[in-house]
Amino acid sequence: MRDLQQDGAMVRAHLDALAKGAPVADAFAPDAQAWLPHPWHGARGHAALSAFYAALTDALPDAEWRPEIVLAGENHPDARTQETRYSPLVGALGHWQGTFTRPLLGIPPTGGVVHLRICEVHHLNSDGCIAHSWILPDLIDLMDQAGCYPLPPMKGARGMWPGPRGGGGIRSGPVDAAGGARAMAQVLDMHQALGIGADISNVPMHHWHPDFMYYAAAGIGMCRGVEGFRRNHQAPFRSALPDRRSRGHFVRIADGDFALTGGLLYATHTGEYLGIPATGRAVSFMVMDFYHFDSDGLIAENWLPFDILGLAHQLGVDLLPGP
């Protein structure tokens, strides 16, 4: 049996060191594989991963990693997926905080402090090195901070994501597997409920606290409560991508009052979304969901990393600035 507490601590140490410019070889196995968004489109081995991290550390040379949520857990099964399933996994949500001194993928430096939002999932090998990763930086949020936001105004609020209400997101003690099992059961039941009916007013929302906070990726923004969630995210998303479907989660982990799921969604773009007219194209894109439950077992907070940059690229729109 793997020591989940130790796995979480090791991943925290690796991510802290990588933000400070430590060699990729110190953290990743030689044959490590990573899912990365546009424009990197994945990475395998130290050379490819070094190029990714070098781009970040070149832009933010004095960066430090500021974690808000780190949890480890055995990967709950998902009968829908045919992909290799890795377990246990460690999920992390946080920011690279630093001075933006050089361009990143054409995004102009501000010369001041920025917070690069990064959400990620890692699997360690028996040597304690990262062997498999899914890493999703929110470059659109960075563009917003740099004054070159490429989309229509967000329906939700802009700004830096806060950590969980009351703290407790850095899960460093013994894993609460029983509490996590209850949280994961609630999450999966909620996912089923969200698929019910075409009319969003009929979608059951009894899993959520009435005043829950929804922290969605830049392009969507932050909102509060059922009406904010429906107006700012659910209605436009369901209208533009009505046949969205999943082929399974690559991650389903939970610890106490926290849970994390993530996977690819598949859909046909049949309506305007984020200012992009309908294309009729089939797309796939990464989403993750970090959940925090209150003492009554209701979802009080939900953070939604979403690969909007990659989705737009599949629709023929490159949101990154020119070189």
BELLINVEN-V673972 format. One record per residue. N is the residue number from 1. PHI is phi as a letter, one per 30 degrees, with the letter a starting at -180 (none if undefined). BURIAL is b if it has 24 or more other C-alpha atoms within 12 Angstrom, else e. D_LAST is the distance of its C-alpha to the last C-alpha in whole Angstrom. Layout:
n=N phi=PHI burial=BURIAL d_last=D_LAST
n=N phi=PHI burial=BURIAL d_last=D_LAST
This chain:
n=1 phi=none burial=e d_last=49
n=2 phi=d burial=e d_last=45
n=3 phi=d burial=e d_last=45
n=4 phi=d burial=b d_last=43
n=5 phi=d burial=b d_last=43
n=6 phi=d burial=b d_last=42
n=7 phi=e burial=b d_last=39
n=8 phi=d burial=b d_last=38
n=9 phi=d burial=b d_last=38
n=10 phi=d burial=b d_last=36
n=11 phi=d burial=b d_last=33
n=12 phi=e burial=b d_last=33
n=13 phi=d burial=b d_last=33
n=14 phi=d burial=b d_last=31
n=15 phi=d burial=b d_last=28
n=16 phi=d burial=b d_last=29
n=17 phi=d burial=b d_last=29
n=18 phi=d burial=b d_last=25
n=19 phi=d burial=b d_last=24
n=20 phi=d burial=b d_last=26
n=21 phi=j burial=b d_last=24
n=22 phi=d burial=e d_last=27
n=23 phi=d burial=b d_last=26
n=24 phi=e burial=b d_last=26
n=25 phi=d burial=b d_last=29
n=26 phi=d burial=b d_last=31
n=27 phi=c burial=b d_last=30
n=28 phi=c burial=b d_last=30
n=29 phi=d burial=b d_last=32
n=30 phi=e burial=b d_last=31
n=31 phi=c burial=e d_last=31
n=32 phi=e burial=b d_last=29
n=33 phi=b burial=b d_last=27
n=34 phi=b burial=b d_last=25
n=35 phi=d burial=b d_last=24
n=36 phi=b burial=b d_last=20
n=37 phi=d burial=b d_last=18
n=38 phi=e burial=b d_last=15
n=39 phi=c burial=b d_last=13
n=40 phi=d burial=e d_last=15
n=41 phi=h burial=b d_last=18
n=42 phi=i burial=e d_last=21
n=43 phi=a burial=b d_last=22
n=44 phi=b burial=b d_last=25
n=45 phi=i burial=b d_last=26
n=46 phi=d burial=b d_last=25
n=47 phi=d burial=e d_last=22
n=48 phi=d burial=b d_last=20
n=49 phi=d burial=b d_last=21
n=50 phi=d burial=b d_last=21
n=51 phi=d burial=e d_last=17
n=52 phi=d burial=b d_last=17
n=53 phi=d burial=b d_last=19
n=54 phi=d burial=b d_last=17
n=55 phi=d burial=b d_last=14
n=56 phi=d burial=b d_last=16
n=57 phi=d burial=b d_last=18
n=58 phi=d burial=b d_last=15
n=59 phi=d burial=b d_last=14
n=60 phi=b burial=b d_last=18
n=61 phi=d burial=b d_last=20
n=62 phi=c burial=b d_last=23
n=63 phi=d burial=b d_last=23
n=64 phi=b burial=b d_last=26
n=65 phi=d burial=b d_last=27
n=66 phi=c burial=b d_last=29
n=67 phi=d burial=b d_last=30
n=68 phi=c burial=b d_last=32
n=69 phi=b burial=b d_last=34
n=70 phi=b burial=b d_last=35
n=71 phi=b burial=b d_last=37
n=72 phi=c burial=b d_last=38
n=73 phi=a burial=b d_last=41
n=74 phi=d burial=b d_last=42
n=75 phi=d burial=b d_last=40
n=76 phi=d burial=b d_last=42
n=77 phi=d burial=b d_last=43
n=78 phi=b burial=b d_last=41
n=79 phi=d burial=e d_last=43
n=80 phi=d burial=e d_last=41
n=81 phi=d burial=e d_last=38
n=82 phi=c burial=e d_last=39
n=83 phi=d burial=e d_last=36
n=84 phi=e burial=e d_last=37
n=85 phi=c burial=e d_last=38
n=86 phi=c burial=b d_last=37
n=87 phi=a burial=b d_last=39
n=88 phi=d burial=b d_last=40
n=89 phi=b burial=b d_last=36
n=90 phi=b burial=b d_last=35
n=91 phi=c burial=b d_last=32
n=92 phi=b burial=b d_last=30
n=93 phi=b burial=b d_last=29
n=94 phi=a burial=b d_last=27
n=95 phi=b burial=b d_last=25
n=96 phi=d burial=b d_last=23
n=97 phi=c burial=b d_last=24
n=98 phi=a burial=b d_last=22
n=99 phi=d burial=b d_last=20
n=100 phi=d burial=b d_last=16
n=101 phi=c burial=b d_last=16
n=102 phi=b burial=b d_last=12
n=103 phi=d burial=b d_last=9
n=104 phi=b burial=b d_last=9
n=105 phi=h burial=b d_last=7
n=106 phi=i burial=e d_last=5
n=107 phi=d burial=b d_last=8
n=108 phi=d burial=b d_last=10
n=109 phi=d burial=b d_last=13
n=110 phi=c burial=b d_last=16
n=111 phi=i burial=e d_last=18
n=112 phi=b burial=e d_last=21
n=113 phi=d burial=e d_last=22
n=114 phi=b burial=b d_last=20
n=115 phi=b burial=b d_last=22
n=116 phi=d burial=b d_last=20
n=117 phi=d burial=b d_last=22
n=118 phi=b burial=b d_last=23
n=119 phi=b burial=b d_last=25
n=120 phi=a burial=b d_last=27
n=121 phi=b burial=b d_last=30
n=122 phi=b burial=b d_last=31
n=123 phi=b burial=b d_last=34
n=124 phi=c burial=b d_last=36
n=125 phi=d burial=b d_last=38
n=126 phi=d burial=e d_last=41
n=127 phi=c burial=e d_last=40
n=128 phi=i burial=b d_last=38
n=129 phi=c burial=b d_last=34
n=130 phi=d burial=b d_last=32
n=131 phi=c burial=b d_last=32
n=132 phi=b burial=b d_last=30
n=133 phi=b burial=b d_last=28
n=134 phi=b burial=b d_last=26
n=135 phi=b burial=b d_last=23
n=136 phi=b burial=b d_last=22
n=137 phi=d burial=b d_last=19
n=138 phi=c burial=b d_last=19
n=139 phi=d burial=b d_last=15
n=140 phi=d burial=b d_last=16
n=141 phi=d burial=b d_last=18
n=142 phi=d burial=b d_last=16
n=143 phi=d burial=b d_last=14
n=144 phi=d burial=b d_last=17
n=145 phi=d burial=b d_last=18
n=146 phi=d burial=b d_last=15
n=147 phi=i burial=e d_last=16
n=148 phi=b burial=e d_last=13
n=149 phi=d burial=b d_last=16
n=150 phi=c burial=b d_last=15
n=151 phi=b burial=b d_last=19
n=152 phi=d burial=e d_last=22
n=153 phi=e burial=e d_last=24
n=154 phi=d burial=b d_last=25
n=155 phi=d burial=b d_last=29
n=156 phi=d burial=b d_last=29
n=157 phi=d burial=b d_last=29
n=158 phi=d burial=b d_last=26
n=159 phi=k burial=b d_last=26
n=160 phi=d burial=b d_last=26
n=161 phi=d burial=b d_last=28
n=162 phi=d burial=b d_last=32
n=163 phi=d burial=b d_last=34
n=164 phi=d burial=b d_last=37
n=165 phi=d burial=e d_last=40
n=166 phi=i burial=e d_last=42
n=167 phi=i burial=e d_last=40
n=168 phi=i burial=e d_last=41
n=169 phi=d burial=b d_last=38
n=170 phi=d burial=b d_last=38
n=171 phi=d burial=b d_last=40
n=172 phi=c burial=b d_last=42
n=173 phi=c burial=e d_last=45
n=174 phi=e burial=e d_last=47
n=175 phi=d burial=b d_last=46
n=176 phi=d burial=b d_last=47
n=177 phi=d burial=b d_last=48
n=178 phi=d burial=e d_last=50
n=179 phi=d burial=b d_last=48
n=180 phi=d burial=b d_last=45
n=181 phi=d burial=b d_last=47
n=182 phi=d burial=b d_last=48
n=183 phi=d burial=b d_last=45
n=184 phi=d burial=b d_last=43
n=185 phi=d burial=b d_last=46
n=186 phi=d burial=b d_last=45
n=187 phi=d burial=b d_last=42
n=188 phi=d burial=b d_last=42
n=189 phi=d burial=e d_last=45
n=190 phi=d burial=e d_last=43
n=191 phi=e burial=b d_last=40
n=192 phi=d burial=e d_last=43
n=193 phi=d burial=e d_last=44
n=194 phi=d burial=b d_last=41
n=195 phi=d burial=e d_last=41
n=196 phi=d burial=e d_last=44
n=197 phi=i burial=e d_last=45
n=198 phi=d burial=e d_last=42
n=199 phi=d burial=e d_last=43
n=200 phi=d burial=b d_last=41
n=201 phi=d burial=e d_last=44
n=202 phi=c burial=e d_last=46
n=203 phi=d burial=b d_last=44
n=204 phi=d burial=e d_last=46
n=205 phi=b burial=b d_last=44
n=206 phi=d burial=b d_last=47
n=207 phi=d burial=b d_last=45
n=208 phi=c burial=b d_last=43
n=209 phi=d burial=e d_last=45
n=210 phi=e burial=e d_last=45
n=211 phi=c burial=e d_last=43
n=212 phi=d burial=b d_last=40
n=213 phi=c burial=b d_last=36
n=214 phi=c burial=b d_last=34
n=215 phi=c burial=b d_last=30
n=216 phi=c burial=b d_last=28
n=217 phi=e burial=b d_last=24
n=218 phi=e burial=b d_last=22
n=219 phi=j burial=b d_last=22
n=220 phi=c burial=b d_last=26
n=221 phi=j burial=b d_last=27
n=222 phi=c burial=b d_last=30
n=223 phi=b burial=b d_last=33
n=224 phi=b burial=b d_last=37
n=225 phi=i burial=b d_last=40
n=226 phi=d burial=b d_last=41
n=227 phi=d burial=e d_last=40
n=228 phi=d burial=b d_last=37
n=229 phi=d burial=b d_last=36
n=230 phi=d burial=b d_last=37
n=231 phi=d burial=b d_last=36
n=232 phi=d burial=b d_last=32
n=233 phi=b burial=b d_last=31
n=234 phi=d burial=b d_last=34
n=235 phi=d burial=b d_last=35
n=236 phi=d burial=b d_last=31
n=237 phi=d burial=b d_last=31
n=238 phi=d burial=b d_last=34
n=239 phi=d burial=b d_last=34
n=240 phi=d burial=b d_last=31
n=241 phi=b burial=b d_last=31
n=242 phi=d burial=b d_last=35
n=243 phi=c burial=b d_last=36
n=244 phi=e burial=b d_last=33
n=245 phi=a burial=b d_last=35
n=246 phi=c burial=b d_last=35
n=247 phi=c burial=e d_last=36
n=248 phi=k burial=b d_last=36
n=249 phi=d burial=b d_last=35
n=250 phi=d burial=b d_last=34
n=251 phi=b burial=b d_last=35
n=252 phi=b burial=b d_last=38
n=253 phi=b burial=b d_last=39
n=254 phi=a burial=b d_last=41
n=255 phi=a burial=b d_last=43
n=256 phi=i burial=b d_last=45
n=257 phi=c burial=b d_last=44
n=258 phi=b burial=b d_last=40
n=259 phi=b burial=b d_last=39
n=260 phi=b burial=b d_last=35
n=261 phi=b burial=b d_last=35
n=262 phi=a burial=b d_last=32
n=263 phi=a burial=b d_last=31
n=264 phi=c burial=b d_last=29
n=265 phi=c burial=b d_last=30
n=266 phi=c burial=e d_last=30
n=267 phi=a burial=b d_last=31
n=268 phi=c burial=b d_last=31
n=269 phi=d burial=b d_last=28
n=270 phi=c burial=b d_last=31
n=271 phi=b burial=b d_last=30
n=272 phi=e burial=e d_last=28
n=273 phi=b burial=b d_last=26
n=274 phi=h burial=b d_last=23
n=275 phi=i burial=e d_last=23
n=276 phi=c burial=b d_last=22
n=277 phi=d burial=e d_last=25
n=278 phi=e burial=e d_last=28
n=279 phi=c burial=e d_last=26
n=280 phi=i burial=e d_last=29
n=281 phi=d burial=e d_last=27
n=282 phi=d burial=b d_last=28
n=283 phi=b burial=b d_last=26
n=284 phi=b burial=b d_last=26
n=285 phi=a burial=b d_last=25
n=286 phi=d burial=b d_last=25
n=287 phi=b burial=b d_last=27
n=288 phi=b burial=b d_last=29
n=289 phi=b burial=b d_last=32
n=290 phi=c burial=b d_last=33
n=291 phi=c burial=b d_last=37
n=292 phi=b burial=b d_last=39
n=293 phi=c burial=b d_last=43
n=294 phi=d burial=b d_last=45
n=295 phi=d burial=e d_last=49
n=296 phi=c burial=e d_last=50
n=297 phi=i burial=b d_last=48
n=298 phi=c burial=b d_last=46
n=299 phi=d burial=b d_last=42
n=300 phi=c burial=b d_last=41
n=301 phi=b burial=b d_last=37
n=302 phi=b burial=b d_last=35
n=303 phi=c burial=b d_last=31
n=304 phi=b burial=b d_last=29
n=305 phi=d burial=b d_last=26
n=306 phi=b burial=b d_last=24
n=307 phi=d burial=b d_last=21
n=308 phi=d burial=b d_last=20
n=309 phi=e burial=b d_last=16
n=310 phi=d burial=b d_last=18
n=311 phi=d burial=b d_last=21
n=312 phi=d burial=b d_last=18
n=313 phi=e burial=e d_last=16
n=314 phi=d burial=b d_last=20
n=315 phi=c burial=b d_last=21
n=316 phi=i burial=e d_last=18
n=317 phi=b burial=e d_last=16
n=318 phi=c burial=e d_last=12
n=319 phi=d burial=b d_last=12
n=320 phi=d burial=b d_last=9
n=321 phi=d burial=b d_last=7
n=322 phi=d burial=e d_last=4
n=323 phi=d burial=e d_last=0
